[in-house]
């Protein structure tokens, strides 16, 4: 760049914000998005300081009280984050991915704006993309909101390009909201510089063997194999954030990064954070064959909800042989009517066949279900219970039943807002914050056919129903669960949940004893 001027940039990943009873950091995962942004900015010569508020202290949590509830915040306090920001930062960027955390994170953002009046504060991520107008309104003084894929946009901002000339941002100028034209997605994600883990406390996660979707007992590093998802489920914000364009990485480049992580971090497991990893059958086959050819000493896992019902026995077999031992399916419902309303393009019969094939090959199989979606009827939920019964009979290991939540950036959110069922205020923020991970303090049913108390029963009852029959059909699994938890080798989601609870309980007890 002819007019390039090196800038001091501070990138921040804020804390986890969870319902009070979910205070364990056992599912924490290193901040891949932060590492990608850092890698991009460093590659063009900027000086980057990163603050991973979660990874800096995985055992610290504090309470955050709202008008009607109390939340648990995992990681550094706002004051600790402020103290860690270099005073000479030209730009301060925060990644705000989850709308359920906005109720707390907006206070952190406003503190930063207040304490660093000479720094330009930038926000990005899924929540920012979906709710940029509200974000700018509630955090006056923001320099810009980055909308969608952020690496090239933040590079343009931090390299001094005038805001008016940067596509893909929103900002306030002379008390007017300015929304620049959309920025097209990158045609090749292979061109994005690799994540930079320098300055991020990656070893804190590796030492504790933590990961969002990884088996305990392995050093897990998150990676990206593709971006985007071609599907348009009404409850997903993918379209707003990434569009419906799915782009895979060049396999040679991906293998090179895997080898780099093996050498530098003693990695034992890859945790792919893709939205939907399995789209192109041939790409999946080629990737698995390369892993087998390289004979690398690793295992790997795909993201939650991958559309693996489309995989043949040949592909599933290759995936298993190459080191992926877990498969997560996302039917979301056992009702064809519910799936149609969700625009979830799933063939349940084909999914069952794929699940049974995966089980025969030795995969640990998990499914995701959603209860209480808009327009959903009681009989449709009963069809989901019957589907869960079949899954338990076939030998599926885990089933998570979630209460539906309408998130900004989704088609459902716009539908409910248009029909005056959603009013955007602090009460809505509290609802999202408490409803995540099935905390039912402020739960709301978004279906006119399912009352609140019945939704709670259906959600908790759905999981209990599945596990009761799973252990009834295969009682020997009870012994396996006890053994894995006692030896800290938990593998299934059920085992990880119990381990997480014990981890948090013991940590809380130690703090009580010390005090």
Residue pairs with C-beta under 8 A, 6 or more apart in sequence:
1 44
1 159
3 160
4 44
4 45
4 159
5 159
5 160
6 45
6 46
6 47
7 46
7 47
7 90
7 91
7 158
7 159
7 160
8 46
8 47
8 49
8 86
8 88
8 89
8 90
8 91
9 41
9 46
9 47
9 48
9 49
9 89
9 90
9 91
9 92
9 93
9 158
10 48
10 49
10 50
10 51
10 85
10 86
10 89
10 91
10 92
10 93
10 119
11 34
11 37
11 38
11 41
11 48
11 49
11 50
11 51
11 92
11 93
11 94
11 95
12 34
12 50
12 51
12 53
12 81
12 85
12 92
12 93
12 94
12 95
13 31
13 33
13 34
13 50
13 51
13 52
13 53
13 54
13 55
13 94
13 95
14 53
14 75
14 81
14 94
14 95
14 96
14 101
14 104
14 105
14 108
15 53
15 54
15 73
15 74
15 75
15 76
15 101
15 104
15 105
16 25
16 28
16 54
16 73
16 74
16 75
16 101
17 64
17 71
17 72
17 73
17 98
17 100
17 101
17 103
17 104
17 105
17 433
18 71
18 72
18 73
18 74
18 436
18 437
18 439
19 71
19 72
19 433
19 434
19 436
19 437
19 439
19 441
20 63
20 69
20 70
20 71
20 72
20 439
21 72
21 439
22 72
22 437
22 439
23 61
23 72
23 74
23 504
23 508
24 500
24 501
24 503
24 504
24 507
25 54
25 58
25 59
25 61
25 74
25 75
25 210
26 210
26 216
26 496
26 499
26 500
26 503
26 504
27 210
27 211
27 212
27 496
27 500
28 54
28 55
28 58
28 74
28 205
28 210
28 212
29 205
29 210
29 211
29 212
29 213
29 214
29 220
29 222
29 271
29 273
30 52
30 55
30 197
30 200
30 202
30 205
30 221
30 222
31 52
31 54
31 55
31 95
31 200
32 195
32 222
32 223
32 224
32 273
33 95
33 97
33 125
33 150
34 50
34 52
34 95
34 200
35 50
35 195
35 196
35 197
35 200
36 151
36 192
36 193
36 195
36 224
37 93
37 95
37 124
37 150
37 151
37 154
38 48
38 50
38 195
38 196
38 198
38 199
38 200
39 192
39 193
39 194
39 195
39 196
40 151
40 152
40 154
40 155
40 192
40 193
41 48
41 154
41 155
41 158
42 48
42 193
42 196
42 198
43 193
44 155
44 159
46 158
46 159
48 196
48 199
49 85
49 86
49 89
49 199
50 198
50 199
50 200
51 76
51 81
51 84
51 85
52 200
52 201
53 75
53 76
53 80
53 81
54 74
54 75
55 75
55 200
55 201
55 202
55 204
55 205
56 75
56 76
56 80
56 84
56 201
56 204
57 75
57 76
58 74
58 75
58 204
58 205
58 208
58 210
59 507
60 74
60 75
60 76
60 77
61 72
61 73
61 74
61 75
62 72
62 73
62 77
63 70
63 71
63 72
63 73
64 70
64 71
64 72
64 73
64 104
65 71
66 103
66 426
66 429
66 430
66 433
67 426
67 430
68 427
68 430
68 442
69 430
69 433
69 434
69 441
69 442
71 103
71 104
71 433
71 434
73 104
76 84
78 107
78 108
78 111
81 108
81 112
82 111
82 112
82 115
85 92
85 112
85 115
85 116
87 116
89 116
89 119
90 119
90 120
90 158
91 119
91 120
91 121
91 122
91 143
91 157
91 158
92 112
92 116
92 119
92 120
92 121
92 122
93 121
93 122
93 123
93 124
93 154
94 105
94 108
94 109
94 112
94 121
94 122
94 123
94 124
94 125
95 123
95 124
95 125
96 102
96 105
96 109
96 123
96 124
96 125
96 126
96 127
96 128
96 135
97 125
97 126
97 127
98 126
98 127
98 436
99 126
99 127
99 130
99 131
99 407
99 408
99 432
100 405
100 432
100 433
100 435
100 436
101 127
101 433
102 127
102 131
102 135
102 429
102 432
103 426
103 429
103 430
103 432
103 433
104 433
106 135
106 138
106 139
109 121
109 123
109 139
109 142
110 138
110 139
110 141
112 119
112 121
113 121
113 139
113 140
113 141
113 142
114 141
120 143
120 144
120 157
121 139
121 141
121 142
121 143
122 142
122 143
122 144
122 145
122 146
122 154
122 157
123 135
123 139
123 142
123 144
123 145
123 146
124 145
124 146
124 147
124 150
124 153
124 154
125 146
125 150
126 237
126 240
126 241
126 409
127 135
127 408
127 409
128 135
128 145
128 146
128 147
129 145
129 146
129 147
129 148
129 237
129 240
129 241
129 409
130 237
130 240
130 241
130 407
130 408
130 409
130 413
131 408
131 409
132 145
132 147
132 170
132 179
133 170
133 177
134 424
135 142
135 145
136 142
136 145
136 170
136 171
136 172
136 177
140 172
142 171
142 172
143 157
143 163
143 171
144 157
144 163
144 166
144 169
144 170
144 171
145 169
145 170
145 171
146 153
146 154
146 157
146 168
146 169
147 153
147 168
147 169
147 170
147 182
147 183
148 168
148 182
148 183
148 185
148 240
148 241
148 242
148 243
149 168
149 183
149 185
149 186
149 227
149 241
149 242
151 186
151 192
151 193
152 183
152 186
153 166
153 167
153 168
153 169
153 183
156 166
157 163
157 166
157 169
163 169
163 171
163 173
163 178
163 180
164 178
164 180
166 180
167 180
167 181
167 182
167 183
168 180
168 181
168 182
168 183
169 180
170 177
170 178
170 179
170 180
171 177
171 178
172 178
185 227
185 228
185 242
185 243
185 245
185 247
186 192
186 247
187 247
188 247
188 250
189 224
189 226
189 227
189 247
189 248
189 249
190 249
190 250
190 253
194 257
194 260
197 265
202 221
202 265
203 265
205 211
205 220
206 219
206 220
206 221
206 265
206 266
206 267
209 216
209 217
209 218
209 219
209 220
210 216
210 220
211 218
211 220
211 222
211 269
211 271
212 222
212 271
212 273
213 271
213 301
213 303
213 304
213 326
213 328
214 220
214 269
214 271
214 301
215 269
215 299
215 301
215 325
215 326
215 489
215 490
215 491
216 488
216 489
216 490
216 491
216 496
216 499
217 488
217 489
217 490
218 268
218 269
218 299
219 265
219 266
219 267
219 268
219 269
220 267
220 268
220 269
220 270
220 271
221 261
221 265
221 267
221 269
221 270
221 271
222 270
222 271
222 272
222 273
223 254
223 257
223 258
223 261
223 270
223 271
223 272
223 273
224 249
224 272
224 273
224 274
225 248
225 249
225 254
225 272
225 274
225 277
225 287
226 246
226 247
226 248
226 249
226 274
226 275
226 276
226 277
226 279
227 242
227 246
227 247
227 274
227 275
228 238
228 242
228 243
228 244
228 245
228 246
228 247
228 275
228 276
229 236
229 238
229 242
229 244
229 246
229 275
229 276
229 279
230 244
230 245
230 246
230 276
230 279
231 238
231 244
231 276
231 307
231 343
231 344
231 345
232 239
232 244
232 343
232 411
233 332
233 342
233 343
233 344
234 341
234 342
234 343
234 410
234 411
234 412
234 415
235 332
235 342
235 370
235 373
235 404
235 406
235 407
235 410
235 411
235 412
236 410
237 407
237 408
237 409
237 410
238 244
238 275
239 409
239 411
240 409
240 410
241 409
242 275
246 276
246 279
246 280
248 279
248 280
248 283
251 283
251 286
251 287
251 290
254 287
255 290
255 291
255 294
258 267
258 270
258 296
258 298
259 294
259 296
261 267
261 270
262 296
262 297
262 298
267 298
268 297
268 298
268 299
269 298
269 299
269 300
269 301
270 298
270 299
270 300
270 301
271 300
271 301
272 300
272 301
272 302
272 303
273 303
274 302
274 303
274 306
275 303
276 303
276 305
276 306
276 307
277 284
277 302
277 303
277 306
278 284
278 302
278 306
278 307
278 308
278 310
278 311
278 315
279 307
281 310
281 311
281 312
281 315
284 311
284 315
284 318
284 319
285 314
285 315
285 318
287 322
288 315
288 318
288 319
288 321
288 322
289 318
289 322
291 300
291 322
291 323
292 318
292 321
292 322
296 323
298 323
299 323
299 324
299 325
300 322
300 323
300 324
301 324
301 325
301 326
302 308
302 324
302 326
302 327
302 328
303 328
304 328
304 330
304 366
304 368
305 328
305 329
305 330
305 368
306 327
306 328
306 329
306 330
307 330
307 346
308 316
308 327
308 328
308 329
308 354
308 358
309 329
309 331
309 346
309 347
309 350
309 351
309 354
309 355
310 350
310 354
311 319
311 354
313 357
313 361
316 327
316 354
316 357
316 358
316 361
316 363
317 361
319 327
320 361
320 362
320 363
325 362
325 363
325 364
326 363
326 364
326 365
326 366
326 491
327 358
327 363
327 364
327 365
327 366
328 365
328 366
328 367
328 368
329 351
329 354
329 355
329 365
329 366
329 367
329 368
330 346
330 367
330 368
331 339
331 344
331 346
331 348
331 351
331 367
331 368
331 369
331 387
332 338
332 339
332 342
332 344
332 346
332 368
332 369
332 370
333 339
333 342
333 344
333 369
333 370
333 373
333 376
333 380
333 383
333 384
333 387
334 348
334 369
334 383
334 384
334 385
334 386
334 387
334 388
335 376
335 379
335 380
335 381
335 383
335 384
336 348
337 377
337 380
338 373
338 376
338 380
338 383
338 384
339 346
339 348
341 373
341 374
341 375
341 376
342 370
342 373
343 411
348 387
352 390
352 394
355 365
355 367
355 391
355 394
355 396
356 394
358 365
359 365
359 394
359 395
359 396
364 397
364 398
364 491
364 492
365 395
365 396
365 397
365 398
366 396
366 397
366 398
366 399
366 400
366 492
366 493
367 391
367 396
367 398
367 399
367 400
368 399
368 400
368 402
369 384
369 387
369 388
369 399
369 400
369 401
369 402
369 462
370 401
370 402
370 403
370 404
371 381
371 384
371 401
371 402
371 403
371 404
371 450
371 455
371 458
371 459
371 462
372 381
372 403
372 404
372 445
372 446
372 447
372 450
372 455
372 458
372 459
373 404
373 412
373 446
373 447
374 404
374 406
374 412
374 415
374 416
374 446
374 447
375 447
375 448
375 449
376 404
376 447
376 449
376 450
377 447
377 449
377 450
378 449
378 450
378 454
381 450
381 458
384 462
385 462
385 465
388 399
388 401
388 462
388 465
388 466
388 469
389 465
389 466
389 469
391 399
391 466
392 399
392 466
392 467
392 469
392 470
392 472
392 473
393 469
393 473
395 470
395 473
395 474
396 466
396 470
397 470
397 477
397 492
397 493
397 494
398 492
398 493
398 494
399 462
399 463
399 466
399 467
399 470
400 463
400 493
401 438
401 458
401 459
401 460
401 462
401 463
401 466
402 438
402 459
403 435
403 438
403 440
403 443
403 445
403 455
403 456
403 459
404 446
404 447
405 431
405 432
405 435
405 436
405 446
406 412
406 413
406 416
406 422
406 446
407 413
407 432
412 446
413 422
416 422
416 446
417 424
421 446
422 428
430 442
431 442
431 443
431 444
434 440
434 441
434 442
434 443
435 442
435 443
435 444
438 459
438 460
440 456
440 459
440 460
443 452
443 455
443 456
444 452
445 451
445 452
445 454
445 455
447 455
450 458
467 494
470 477
471 477
471 478
481 492
481 494
481 495
481 498
484 490
484 491
484 492
484 495
485 495
485 498
485 499
485 502
488 499
490 496
490 498
490 499
